[in-house]
Amino acid sequence: MIGAKTMSSVKKKVIIIGGGTGGAMLANRLPRDEFEVTIIDRQPYNYFWPWLLYIAFRGSRRPIKREIRSVLKHWVNFIQSDVRVINLKDKYVELESGKRLDYDYVVIATGATVDYSRVPGLDKVTEMYGNYHSNEENAWRVWQTLNSMREGTLAVILAPGAYRCPPSPLEGTFLAEEFFRRRGLRDKVRIVFATFYPRPYPAEPINELIEPLLKERGIDYITFYTLDHIDPEKRVAYSMEGEELKFDAAIVIPPHVGVDIKYVPDDVLDSDRFVQADKFTNMIKGFDDAFVIGDASALPVAKTGVTAHLQADVVARILQGEDAHNTGRTNCPFDVGYGLGTFVISDFNNSTIKYPINRINHLFKVAFAAAYWDIILYPELWDSIFEAYFEATEPAKLRYLYR
């Protein structure tokens, strides 16, 4: 049985690849007397990626990163290095130096990365106007783009493929509308949102809230728009369906793919390099000593920090011998501008709830951001709060309240 306790004093070696939300939370949950935990990450920082939205559309200067070492328990080891190979058959991880680290258990928490090559012209468009799904530099470029616009068309385009945070494309759209209205330029700047989905937000219950709001605020939208390529010089985005979207500035949510690491065997990866696993246990396909959590997985769940948080808890409990499993719970905060928000709430057994838009929901999002690193470092202090919240907002309960 995984994680079963014995009289042996030998600690189990756990290697976690990635020091983001899921990786750091998992490391801090594993008891020091049972596990020797090592986190490996190519760079030294833990980022609060959702705040790129507020750099891009509010010009926020709140720091979004801290050193990984500072958000780990002192007994957790940290190695800054690229990983070249993850050999699941022979149970070792090879670093960029060629050094091999053996493990008893390995957890992939590498997140996702953007792939501009999937949309010709996207790299140039990003250089020109920025995005808020990659890094701070590009988020600041969006802020500069907004501040330089006095008239014309701003296009927010969701490229086909996986992407982080399902509400984020529309969050940026709503915050852009608020920005131009507060600047007195709303009547001069057309805002258009383009998506490959059949409706502005893919889940119908939430769309029933969002689509009327788009109309109320005068935001145009195009559905069934599958971005094919962009001509940066002509400022035209072309869809696979044959539509042409002319713009003066374009912010494109880029396709996300798995991090480029060699896996043995390589058939644990899907075509986008995401790691395939059991959706209930996060065990990697064909292995009971390897797991994947967060954005790195190919699981049919949202790529969000909350997902990584909940999966980290499940894997920690499994490693300690408990019978734990994922429920597929999502709880994505959704900022619709003007201090208002909602949450995208669902699980494997319940479709998305039509959760009302109000100010309290937005305040919850801001409060979570303020507490983010404390939640990672001290999960034992926050567990009871989150357990109470998730119990009170179980989709099975809410579905009868909000229809």
N, C-alpha and C positions, 0 to 999 in steps of 0.2 A: 504493500500500500504506500502511495506517495506520501512522503513526509512523516510516516509513522515513527513515533519516538521509540528509541531503544536505550539500553543501558550504556551504550557506547558514548564516549565523550568526543568522538571525532565529529567535527562540524561538516555539514554538507556545503560544498562549494556552489555558489550561485553566481553566474555571470549575467549581468543585465546590460544589453547593448543599447545605449541611449539614456541620457540624463534629463529628459524632458519631464512632463507631468507624470505620465504613467511609470516611467522607469524610476524616478526619484521617490514617488509615493510607495512603490513596491519595496524598494530597498529599505525605506524607513519603517516598514511594517514587519519585516522579518526579524525574529528574536535573535539577538546577538549570541545567545548561548547555544543556539541550534544551527546557525548558518554563518558561513564566511561569505560576505556579499561584496562583489566588485562591480562597479559601474564603469563602462567604457564609453567615451564620447569623443568625437573628433574635435570638438571645440569646448571652451571652458565654461560656457554660460547656459543657464536655464532661462528660457524666454517665456513671457506671458504673451503668446501670439495674438489672442483676441484684441489686445490693445492697439494693434496696428490700425484697426478701424478708426480709432480716435486720434491717432497721429494723422491719418489720411484726411479725415473730414472735420476734425476739430483743432488740429494743430497742437495736440496735447504733448507736453514735454515730460509727462510722468515716466520715470525709468521703467523699461519693460524687460530688463534682464538682471540677473544676479549670478554670481559664480556658482557653478554646480556644487562645489565643495561646501559652500555656505548653507545649502539647503539639504544637506545630508547629515544623518547622525554621525557622530565622530568615529564610530566603529566601522562605518561603511568605507570601503576602499574606492578610490577614484583614479582612473587612468585616462589621460588625455591622449587619444590616438585614433587614427583611422583603423577600421577593421577590414582586412582583405578577404578573409575566408571564414565562413561559419560552417564547420563540418559536423553535421548532425549525426552522421554514422559513427565517426570515431570520437565524438564528444570533445572537440576542441575549437577554440577561436584563435585565428591567426591575426596578429597585429601588423601594422604597416612595416614595422621593423623586422618582421619574420618570426618574432617570438610567438610561441604557441602556449595558450592557457587552457588547461583541462578544466572540466566542470562536471558536477553532478546534475545540475540543471542550468539551462540557458533560457533567457527571456529576451525576445526581440522587441525593442521599444524605440526603434530608429525614426519613427515618424514618417512623413512623406516629403517629397520634394517636387518642385515645379518642373515641367518639361515644355519649354517654349517651342521646341522643334516640331511639336505636333500641329501647330498652326502657323503656316508660313506668314511671315511678317510680324508675328507677335513679339519677337524679341525687340524689334525696332520700335514698335508701338509702346512697349514697356519703357524703353529708354526715353521716349518722348513724354509720356504722360504718367508713368508709374503704375503700381498696383498695390493692393493691401493684403496680399496673400503670400509674400515671399520674405521681405526683410524691411528694416527701418528705412534704408535709403529709398526704396521704391515707394514706401508709404509717404515719406516727405515729398517725393516727387508728385504724388497725387495732390497733396496740400498746395504745392506750388501751382499745379495745373488749375485748381479751383480758383485760386487767388488771381490768376492771370486772365481768367475768362470774364468778359463783360457782356458777351452775347454769343449766339450760335447754339449748336447742338452738342450736348454731352451724352455720349452713349456708354452705358454700363452693360457689358456683354458677358454672359456666362458661357465659357467655352465647353464643349462636350467632354465628358470624362469625370473622374472623381475630383473632389475638391474638399477643402477643410471648412467645417461649420456651415451646415445647410442654410441657415438664415442670412449668412453674411453678404451674398450678392445683393439682396434686397435691403439689407441694413445700410449698405453703402449708398444705394439709390435713394432711400428715404433721407439719409443725413445730407446728401448732396442737395436735395430739394430744400431742406431746412436752411442750409448754408446760403443758397442764392436768395431765398425769400428774406432772410434776415439782412442780407446785403442790399435789398431793394432791387435785385436784378432778376427776380423770378419771371417777370413778363418778357424778358429779353433772352433768357436761356431755356431752350427746350431740353427736357431730360427724357431719355428713352431707355427702357430696360429690355434687353433681348435675351431669351432663354430657349434652350432646346426642349424644355418640358411643354406639355400641352396647356399649362396654366402658369401664371406668374410664380406661385409657390406650388411645388409638386404634390404635397399632401392637401387634399381637398378641404378638410375642416379648417386648417389654417388659412388656406386660400380664400375661404369665405369671409375671413376677416381682412385679408391683405388686398385682394383685388378691388373691393370698394374704396379702400383707403388710397390706392394708386389713382383711381378715377377722381376722388375728392380733391386730391392735391395736384391734379393736372399732369400726372406722370404718364407718358405714353409707354406702351409695352407691346412687344412682339413675341408671340409664342411659336412653337415648332420652328425655331430659328437655330439651325445647327451650324455654328461658325465653321467655315472651311478655310478661308485665308483673308488676309488684310493687306491692302495697298496703303502703306503709310504716307506716300507722297500725295496720292489722290484723296486720301482720307476717306476711304470706302472699305467697309467690311462686307465680305461676300459669304452667303450661307450656302450650304449644300442643296438647299431647296431652290436656289436661284435668286434670292432676294439680295438687294444691295442696300446697305445702311450707310448713309453719308453722315459724317460727323466732323466737328471741329476739335473735339478731344474725345478719346476713348479710354475707358478703364476696363480692362478685360480680366476676368477671373480665370487664371490659367489652369490647364489640366495638371493634376497631381499624379505622381507615380511613386513606386517604392524606391528606396535608396539603393544605389548600385553597389551591392556587395555580392561576392560569389557564395552561393549556397551549395552544399553537398548533402543530399542530392538536389539538383536544381528544379525538380518537378514539384517542390513545395511552393513555388512561385506561380502566380497567374501571369497573364500576358502583360500586365502593367507593373510587374515586379512586386506586387503585394503578396504577403505570406498567407497561405491557405491554412485554416485551422477549424477546429470544432467550435461552433458558435456558443456553446454552453460552458465549455471549460477553457477555451483559448489554447488547447493543446494543438501543436502544429501537426498537420496531416502526417500520420504514420509514426509519430513519436510520443512517448509518454513522459519524456524528460525535457521537452522543449516547448516553449510557449511564445505567443506573440500577443502584444496588447497595443491599444491605441491606433493611430493612423497607419501604422505599418501593416495592419492586417487586411485581408481580403473579405472580412466578415460583412454581412449585410446589415451594418449598423452605421450610425453617423460618425464621421471623423471629427470628434470634438474632445475637449479636455475632460468633460464629464464622463464620456465613454471610457477614456483611459483610466480615470479615477476609479470607476466601478469595476473595471476589469482587473486593475491592480489589486483591489481588495479580494476579488475572487481567486486570483492566482496565489496570493499570499496565503489564503486559507487552505487551498488545495495542497500547497507545499508543506503546510503544517499538519496535513493528514485529515482535514475536514472534507465533508461532502458538500462542496460549494458549486454553484453554477450561475451563469449570467441569466438575467431576465430580459436582456435587450433594452433596458431602460434608456430612454433619451430624455434630456432635460436642457435643451438648448435655449439660452436667453435670446430674445429677438427684439432689438432696439428699432422702433419705428419712427424715431425722431421726436422732438419737442418734449423730451422727458417722459415718453410713454414706451411701454414694452409689453411683451407677452413671453410665453415659453412654449417651445415645441416639445410636447410630452407624449411618449408612447412606450410600448414594450413589445415583445414578441407576440403577445396574445391580444394586444389592444392597439387599434389604429390611433393615429394622432388625435389628440383632444382639441376641441375648439376652445382654447383657453383665452379668457377675455384680455383685452388690451387695457392697461391702466398704469398709473405712476408707480405703484408699489412694485410691480414686476421689474420696472427699470431700476429702481433703487436696489432690489435684490442683486441685479447684475453688477452694479457699481460696488456694492458691499463685498461681493465675492472677489472682485478684482483687487480690492484693498487688502483682503485677507489671504490672497493666493499663496504666497510663499510660506506663510505661517501654517496654512492647511497642509502643505507638502511636508514641512519639517516636523510637525506635531500632529500626525493623523489621529493619535490616541486621544487628543484633546477635542477633536472636532467630530469624531465618529458618531457620538450620541446625537449631535445637532443634525448631522446629515441623515442619520437613520430616522429621526423624527420627521424631518422634512420629506424624505422620500416615501415614508409610510403615509403621511398626510396627503401626499399628492400622487398616490398610486393611480395609474390610468384606469384600473378597474373601478375605482371609486369615483373618479372625476367624470367618467363617461356618462354617468347618470345625472350629473349636475350641469354639464355644459354640452348642449347638443345643437 
